[in-house]
Amino acid sequence: MSVETGSNITPLFGDQEPPTGPPPVNPRMKKLRLLAIFLPLTLLAIVSTVFGMMMAVASDLPDLENRKEYQAAKNSVLLDSQGQEIGVLTNNQSRVLVSYDQIPRTMRNAIIAIEDRRFYENSGIDVRGIARAFSQDILQRKAAQGGSTIAQQFVKNALQAQGNRTVFQKLREAALAYHLTRKWPKKKILEQYLNSIYFGNGAYGVESAARTYFGNQPDHQDCGTPHHPLCVSELKPDEAALLAGVVANPSAYDPVAHSVAAQRRRDLVLKDMLDQGLLPRLQYHNAVQEALPAAVDIKPATVSSKAPYFTTWVRQQVVDRFGARRALEGGLKIRTTLDLDLQRAAEEAVHKYLPDSTWPSAALVAIDNQTGAVRAMYGGRDYTERPFNLATQGQRQPGSSMKPFILAEALKKFSAGSVWPSHKRVFTVPHTNGKEKFVVNNFESKYAGSQTLAGGLTYSDNAVFSAAGIATGTKKIANLAERMGIRTPVSSNYAMTLGGLKEGVTPLDMAHAYETLITGGRRIYGTLGAGDEGPVGIEKVVGPNGKPIKVNKTQSKRVLPQRIANEVVQIMTTVVTQGTGKRAALGPGQFAAGKTGTTENSGDAWFVGFNDRWTVAVWVGYADKLKPMLTEFAGQPVEGGTYPALIWHDFMVAANAKADERNAKERERKGLPPKDEEQQTTTTAPVIPTKPAPVPEGGEGVPAQPQTTTPGATSGNGTSQSGTGQTSTTPTQPSTGTGGGTGGAGGTPAPGEG
């Protein structure tokens, strides 16, 4: 065999000599070698650091005892906006320490199932939980709480580190938790944990929680009193699961304010107990069938405060921000937004018309227009007897007080002077194949024939606003109401055009949402405000050393064009000057605007309105249930234009007088001359809408049938029917008078209420 050596064959090394030294090192291999050297060293450094940290924090262990907390506890104090003391957030008598053996197995199992399923196996640290929390910190670019063990949670609470969720703090807590499990038996950790955590509604510790939520239940009568068992010792699986579920977020899972979320959370705890073999299947099925305790049966711990309803509202916000131990026992001074002088004015206004428990209840919230600060809050007649806060937790149907939201959205599409039919209306509900009808009737079947959109608000014409709402789009209206400040879900069904919602609204949210109108379409809130950009209750928090910890900053965002907001405000003044809310009028030259609202059979009655200083919502009704108020107003029905408007009027007069008095003193202090009496308040004249323009009679997709305006003809309120449900509003006693309705109506209006 021969070998070819032609010119097309290239020598392997060309003309060079073949290499004789070692081959070159691959750069990648170089990096791997360096990594193999430095990785163990790095891990060793981390382990040494953590070990050193564990040794450093070991001296903190004795201070974690619950009884040590008692010795170091100092009540936090609440002040009003003028510096007057309102009261304290809590006292040491509100917590009762119980031993491990006094806590029933079902309660121990419930808390372990939902908070730390490997409690008895882990060493105080859940590596997977820490890794998950660390990754969330990176992904969210902020310190976000992650899963942690019961030992870590106990340490966090004991160190008052609720507001400090940095990676370093979490590592410190993990180190201390690890050391804790080496010093304390698991029984002691669980006992101390259950005695130290906050369960909401002023319940600090598991025995206090059992008394608060279940002490008034028939099965637990007299529990926790002398010669009777502790309440915690009597807890059933569903009750223990409710308490365990609340711990993660006492505000979001509050069975008083958020019963649906609380029940879902309770059922999740029960399911976890079942899956982990901690609850027999039969007991599980029985437990999920049990109802939550009624709101009226939940008795929070005694509140030492001149304004207990406001105090409990603010207390939860402070706990959410600073943790229970620091908030309630950290010696903080909390400057709130409440004005005790205005608070007294609110109480006097309510008690003047509804003096005792034989009368309907009421709620009132007054919000500062410039800052979104709550200046007064009347949540009930007697906190000791009924701690349920009607102002912040009472979700009731708004009736025609929903109409300003409809008007604000409708003015984007129609003019205020557009003419709408005022007669019985029948609308086919979408997606029902024509089987479901939405029927709208005005009160006592009185109709104007036709009415402007503005006039429909003045005299609360349901026929006009049902059509206008449907033509505008109920989803758009619902979205606007939520953007303006309603934090409960707003329905988009046709009945919402008359205020018939699947879930009610609170006086607090109604005042906040209406405030958006008087501020020119800007929603006002603050950095220390309630959740979801809610109203503000805290101005400043000062630590025990006198240094400010947090200071509120007012913020705002536009949710409605200023032109539309101003137009709605102008139209709303006619409700007070010549419409259904005349009893709220403040007098000549004083600006006031608002809207009445009354539901079927006078079950709920509202007046929500504003002047240049405050926005105030007033609700009147029976607290425990929806009960008709057909004769309580001097033998006549209670409607938005009766007690609610009168209470609103009296509060505003007193509040204006106090503000004017303070302004006069301030001017005197500065050496300025006093203002004239007529300069004390502002005057805003209503704007008469432009000439009428026809609109579709049946709403979107229906040919227009123009109507002519009937001089002097206006309408009352009405009843709507949709499927099997019914929502309606009832009228006030008419207050006769002269003067034209906005949009060209004149003469004496027909009776109407919304």
N, C-alpha and C positions, 0 to 999 in steps of 0.2 A: 504494500500500500504506500502510495506517495503522498506527500504533504505539499499543498500549494503555498507558494510564497509570493504571490503577485502583489502588485502595488496597492490593490484594494484592501489588503490586510493591514490593520493598524496595530503596532506593538502596544502592549498593555501599558507600559510606562514611557512610551515614546523613546526619545533619546536620553531620558534621565535614568539615573541609577535607581533601582527599587529602594523604598524606605527601609531603613534598618532599625529605627527607634520604636518605642511603644506607640500604638495608635492614639490619635487625639481624643480627649474626653468629650462626650456629648454634653452640651450646656444643660439639657433637661435633666440628665443624670446628676449633674452638679447640684441643681436645685433640690432634687429629691434627697440627696445625701445631707445637704444642709438642713432640710426639713426634718429628716430623721434624727438629727442631732438636737435641733432647737425645740422640737415639739415636746419631747419628754421634759426638757428643762422648763418650758412654759407651763406645762401641766403641774410640775412640781412647785413652781412659784405660785400658781393659783391655789393649789391645795394648801400650801404654807400660809398664804394670805387668809384663806377662809378659816384655817385652823387658828391662826392668830386672832382673827375676828371673834371666833367662838370663845376663846379664852378671855378676850377683852370684855365681852358682854356678859360673861358669866356672873359678874358682880351685880348685874341688874335683876337677877332672878328673884331675890327676896321682895323687891318692890312690886312684883306682879301679883302678889296675893290680893284677893278682893278686899280683905279687911284693911290692907294698906291703902287701897284706893279710897276707902271711906275716910281714913285719917287725913289724906291729902286733898280730898274733895273740897271745892269752894264753888258755891252756886254762881251761875252766870246771871247777870242782871240785864233787864230790858229797860231802855229809856225811850221816851217819845221824842218827836222831832224838835220839841222845845227844851229837851233836857230833863223833863219830869220823869220820875221813876214809875214804870208801869207795874213791874213785879219781877219775880225770878222764874227761871225756866223749870227748876225742879228743886227738890230737897231730898235729903238722905232717907226720909221715911218712905219714899216711893219705891224703894228696892228692898226685897226680903231675901236674905241668903238662905239657900237650902243645901242639904248634903246630897251626895251622890245617891245614897239609898232612898232618899225622899223623892227623887226624880224617877218616875216609872220607866220601865223598859221601853214602852212604846214611844215615849218622848225621846229617849236616848237613841233609839233606832231611827226615828224620823230625821233627827238632825244629822246623824251619821250618813244616812242614805242619800241625802241631798247635798251635803256640804263636804263630806270626806269619806267616801265608801271604803277606803283602805286605812281607816283611822287606826285600827288595832294592829295593822301590819307595818305601816310606814314609821320612819324614824323622825317624824316631824317635818319632813321635807318631801314634797311630791315633785320629783325631777321633771316628769312630763309636764306638770302644771307650770313650773318655772320656765321651762323652755317655751311653752305656748305663750306665756305672758311676755317673755322677752321678745319673741317674734312679733307679737302684736304691738309692742312699743315701737319696734322698727317700722313695721308696715304702716301704722297710723301716725307715725312721727310725733308721738306724744306718750306720756306715761299713762297707760291704760291698765286697769286692774285685771289680773288673770286668775286662774284657778290656784287656790292655796289650801293648805291643810287646816284643820281645826286649830292645831297648835299655832300656826302662823297667824290665823285670824285673831286668836286670843292675844298673841303678842302685839299685833297691830293695834288692837283696841286698847291694850294696856299702855302702849307707848303713845297713844293719842296721835297716831300717824295717818289718820284717814285722809287728810289733804296732801300728804307727802308720799306720792307713789313713784318715786324715782327708782331706777335700777339699783342704786346703792342701798336705798332704804329697804327694798325687797330682799337684797342679799343679807342685810343686817338682820331682818326679821327671820329669814331662813336659818341663819346661824344660831340665833337665840332659840328658835323653835327646836332645832336639833339638840341643842344643849338642854332645853327644857325637858325633852322626852327622856334624857339620860338621868335627870335629877328627880322628875316627878312621875309617879305612875299614871297610866292612861286615865284611870278613874278620876284622879285629881284634876287633870287637864280638862276633862269633859265637864266636871262639876264647876270649876272656876269659869270656864267658857260660858256655860249656860247661865251662870249668875251675873255675867258681865255684859252680855250683848243686849242690844236695843231692839225691841219688837214693835216699835211704833206706838202712836197714841199715848205717849208718856210712859210706856211700860218698859222698865229697865230691869232685866233679869227675868228668868222663866216663871217664877212664882207671881211676880207682878203682872206678867203677860197673861197668865192663866186667870188671874182675878179680873183683869181688864176685859178680856174677850169673852170669858165664860162664867164669871162669878154671878151673873144674873140669870143664868139658864136654870130651868126647873131641876135638872139633874145635879146641879152644883149649888143648890141653895145653902147659904150661910158658910160655904167653904172659905177657909182662910181666917175665920173668926175664932175666938177662944172656944175651946171644947169641941171644935170641929176639925176635920182633916184639912190639910193644905189643898188649895185648888189644883196645884200641879199634880198631886198624887191621884186625882180623879180623872185625869185627861184620857179621853178615848182616842182611838187611832185617827179619826178624821180631825179631831181637835188638835192633837199633837202635830199632825201634818200641816195644818193651817199655820200654826206658830213657827214650825221649821221653815215653811216656805216664805214667810214674811222676812226672815233674817237677811236675805240677800239684798233686798231693797224695800225697806219698810214703807216708803212713800208709794212706790209703784204697785205693791201688793197689799196695800191697805184695804181690808175688807169693808171699811166704811166708805171710802172715796172711790175705790175701784173694785167692786165686788166681783165682777166678771173675771178680771185678771187674777184676783185672789183665789177664786175657786179653781181656775185652771192650774195655778201654781200648786194649790193643795193637792189636786188630783195627780199632778206630776210627782209629788213627793210620795203619795200612796203607791203609784205605779213603780217608782224606784224601790220602795220597800218590798213590794211583791216580787220584783225581778231579782232582788238580792236575797230573797228567802227570809226577809225580816217580818213578813206579814202573811198569814194564811190567805188563800184565795177567797174564801167565803167572807172573811173580815174585810178584805179589800172591796168586794162587791157591795157589801153593806155600807162601808165608809163613804164610797163615792156617791151614794144616794142621799147622804145627809146634807141638809141645807146649812149655809153659813149662818152665824149668829146675826140677828137683825141689828141694824145700825143703832136703833134706840136702846138696845140691850147692852151695847158695848160701853163700858164706863171707864174712861181714862182716869189716870191718877189725878188727885186734886191739884188744881192750878192756882198758884198764889199770884193773882194778877188783877188789875183794875179793868182789864179788857181781855177776859180769858179766851174768847173765840179768836181774836186776833193773835193772841199769844200762841195758841196751839198751831195756828197756820204758820207763823214765823218759826216756831220751834222746829218743825220738821225740816224747814229749809236750812236752818243752822246745823242740824244733825247731818243732813245730806252733805253739807260742805266741809264740816270739821270733824265728823264722827261723834257718836253719842257721848263718850266720856268727856271729850274736850268741850263739846257744846253745852252739856248739862252740868258738868262739875269742874270745868276748867277755869273758872273765875273770869270769864269774858264780860266785857261791857258792850252791849249791842244797842247801838243807836238806831231805832226803827223809824219808819215814816209816819206812824200813827200820831195824830194830834189829839191829845186827851180832851181839849176843849171842844173840838169838833165831834169827838166820840160821845161826849156828854150831850151835845146837841142832837145827835142821832138817836140816842136812847130816849131823850125827852120827847122828840117828835113821834117816835113809835108809841111810847107809853101814853101819850095824850089821846090817841085814837083807839089803841088796843091795850088797855090797861092791865089785863090779867089773863089767866089761862082759860077763862070762859070765852075769850075772843079768839079769832084767828091769829096765827103767828105772822111774823114779818122778818124780812132780811133787808139790809141796806149796806151798800158799799159806795164810798165816795173816793174818787181818784183825782189827783192833781193833774190838770191838763198839760202842764209843762213837763212834768217828770215821770208820769205814770205811777206816782207814789200813792199808796193807799193811806188816806187821811182818817177815815172812819170805817168801822166794820161792825155792823150789828148782825150777829149770827143766830140769835135766839134769846128768849126771855130769861132763862135761868140755866147757866152752864152746869151747875151741880145736878140738876134734875135731867136736863137734856143736852149733853155735850155735843150732839151732832150739829155741825156748823152749817146752817142753812145758807149762809152767804158764799161758802166755798165748796160745799159738798152737796147741797140741795140742787139736784138736776130736775128742773121742772119745765113744762112746755111753755114756750114764750108767747104763743098766740100772735096777735098782730104786731107785737114789738119786733117781729122779724121783717116787717115791711120796709124799714129803711135800707136793709141790705138788698132787698129786691129792687127798690127804687135806684140805689146807687149803681147796680149793674144794668138796670134797664135804661138809664140815662146815657149809657154808651151807645145805645141803639135807637132810642126814641126820645122825643122832646118832652119836657115837663108839661107842655100844653097839648100834647097829643090826646085825642078824644077816644074813649073806650066805651063799649056797651056796658050799661049798668042794668042788668036783668038776670034772671036765673040762668046759670050756665051749666052745660053738660059737656064734659070732655071725655074722649075715649083714651083710656090709659094704654100707653104703648106696650107692645109685646104681650097682649092678652087676647089677641084675635077678636077684638071688639067686645069681649065679654065683660070687661070691667069698666065702669064709668066713674068719673070724678064729678060729683054734682055739687054745685056751689049755690047757696041761697044767702041773701042778705037778711039781716035781722028783721023779724016780723014781715018778711017778704016785701020790704020797702026798697024801691029802686029809683034811681034818678033818670033812667032812660039812657043817658049818656053822661060821661064824667071825664074830666081831664085826669091825667096821671097824677099831677100834683094835688088836685082836689080829692082824688081817691085816697091819698095819704092823710090829708087834713081830716076827712070824715071817715076814714078807715073802711073804704068800700071794698068788700071782698070780691065782688064780681069783677071789678077793675083789676085788682092785684093778682087774682088767680090767672086771668088771661095774660096780664103783663108778665108775670113770672114764667108762665109756660112759653110765651113767645120769646122771652129773653133767654131761657135755658136754665132749668133748675140746677144742673151741675155747676154752671158758671156762678150762680148765686151762692151755692153751698161753698164753693172754693173761695169766693170773696169773703164770706162770713168768717171762714176759718183764717184767712190771711189777716183779717182785721182784728182777730183776737179771740174768737170762739175756739176753745181747745178741746171740746168734746166733738165727736163726729157729727157733722150736719147732714141730714138726709137730703137726697135729691129726688124723692118721689113728689108727685103733684101736690100732696097734702102739705108739703113744706111751705108752699106759697101762702098758707094761712097759719103757719107756725106749728103744724103738726109734724113733730120730729120723732124718729124712732128712739132717740136718746135726748134727754132734756139739756138745758143750759143752766149755768149758775149765775146768780147776780154778779159775782166777781167778773166773770168773763163778759157778761153783757155790758157792764160799765166800761170795761177795758176796750171792747170792740166799738162801742159808741164814741169813745174818746177819739178814735181814729178819724171820725168825721170832723170834730171841732178843731183838730190839729191840721186840717187841710189834707187829709188822706195819708198821714204818716202814723204808723204804729209805733208807740212809745214804749220802751222797756229799759232795762238796766242790767249791768253786769252782775248785780246781786239780786236780780229779780227772781220771781218764781219760774219754775221750769217751762220750757217751750215758749220763751220770750213772753212770759206772763207779767202781771203787774208787780211793782216793787214794794217790798215790805221792810227792807233793811237798807239803811243809809251807810252805816259804818260799823266795823267790829274792831274793838280795841282789846289787846291782850292784858294779862294781869300786871305787866310792867308799864302799862300806860301808852304803849306804842301801837299805832294802827296796824292791824293785820290785813284787813280788806276794806276798801272804800268803793261805794257804788259809783258808777259812771253812767249817766243817762245816754241811751242810744235810740236811734229811730231808723225806720226804713219806709220807703214809700210803697203803699199797697193799693192806692187809689189816686187817680189824677186830681190835682187840687181843684180844678174847675168843677168837677163833678161833686167832690166833697162839699165845697162851698154851696153849691146849688141845693144839695140835699139838706144842709143846715138851714138855709133860707126857707125851704118848704116846711121843714119841721117846726119853725117858729109859728106857723099858722095852726098847728095842732094845739098850741098853747093859747094863741090869741083868739081863735074862733072855732076850733075843732073839738075833739073828744077829750082834750087835756086842759081845759080852761081853768080848772081848780089849781093847776100848778103855776099859773101866771104870778110873777113876782111883783108886779106893779108897774105904773107908768115909767117909761124910760129905762126899764131894766130888761136886759136881754135874757131870754130863756127859750129853749127849744127841746122837744122830746117826742116820745111816742108812747101811747097807751097799748096795753095788751091784755086780753081776757080770753080764757079758754072756755070750753063747753061747760055750761051750768055754773059758770063763775068758780071753777075749781082752782084756777090760778089767776091772779091779777097783777099787772105790772105797770109801772111808769119808769121809763129810762130817759134821761135827758141831761142837759148841760147848760151852764152859763159860761161866762168867759174864764172862770177860775177852776171849776170842778165838773166832772161828769159823775152822775149819781144814778144808781139803779136801785129801785125799790120793788120788792116782791111781797105780796100778801097772800096767804093761804093757810091751810091746816098742815102741820108738819108731818104727822104720822101717815096720812093717806090723802088721796085725792077726794075731797069732800066738797060738795056744792056749797056756795055761800050766797044763797038766794034771798036771804032776809036780813043779813047782818049789817047792812048799811041803812039804818033807820027804817027797817022793814022792806028795803029794796035790795037788789043784787049788789054784791061787791064787784066792781069792775075797775079797770085801770085808771079811769078818771075819777074814782072816789077815794078810798083810803090811800092807795099808792100815790096819787097826785097830791093829796093833802099832806102826807108825810114828807114827800119830796119838797113841797113848797115850804113847810115849816123848817125843815133842816136847812134849806138854802138861805132863808131869811136869817136864821141864827148864825150860820157860818159866815155869811156876808158881813153881818154886824161885827163878829169877832175879827175878821180880816181887816175891816175898816178901822176898828179900834187899834189894832196893832200897827197899821200903817200910820195912823195919826200920831201914835206914840213915837214911832221911828222918825217921822218928820219933825216932831218937837225936839227929839234928841239931836237932830242935825241942824236945828235952828231954822227950819223951813216953815212957811205959813201953812195952816191947815187947808185941806181941799174943801171946795164947796160941796154941799150935800149931793148935788146932781153929778159931781165928778167921781163919786165913789164907785159907780157901776158903769158898765158900757151899754150902749144901745145899738142894736142891729135891726134895721128895717127889712122886712121880707121883700124878696124880689118877685114881681109878678111874671110868670112864664110868658113866653111869646105866644102868638096866636095858634089856635089848635091845628093839628095835622092829623089826618085819618090814619088808623092802624088796622091790621087784620083783626077781625072779630074773633076768630077761632084760634088765634095763635099762629105759629109757624106752619107754613104749607097750606093755609086756608085763604081763599081770596078775601081781599079787604072789603068790608062793608062799612063805609064811613057813617058816623053818627053825628048828629048836630047837638051842640051843647044846649041844655035846657037851663035858662037862667033861674037861679035860686034852688035848683034841684040837686040834692046830694043824697048820699046813701048811708045806710047803717052798716052793721056788720052782718055776718051770715054763717051759714052752716055748710060744710062740705062733706060729701060721702064718697068713699073710694073702696069698692069691694065690700068687705064685711066691716072694715073699720070706719070710724067717724071722727072728724075733728071739727070743732066749731068754736065760735067766739060769741060772747053775749054782750049786751049793751049797757052803758051807764045811763043814769037818769040824764036826760038832755038838759043842758044849760042854754037857754035861748039867748039870742043876741042878734045884733045886726052886723052887717059887714060881709063882703064878698069872699067866697072861697077862692083859693089860688087857682088861677086859670079861668076866671071870668064868672064864677058862681056868686050870686048875691042873695040877700034876704036871710031868712031864718032856716037853719039846716034841719033836716029830718033827724030824729034821734039815731045815734050810731055809736058804736064802741068797737075797739079792736084790741 
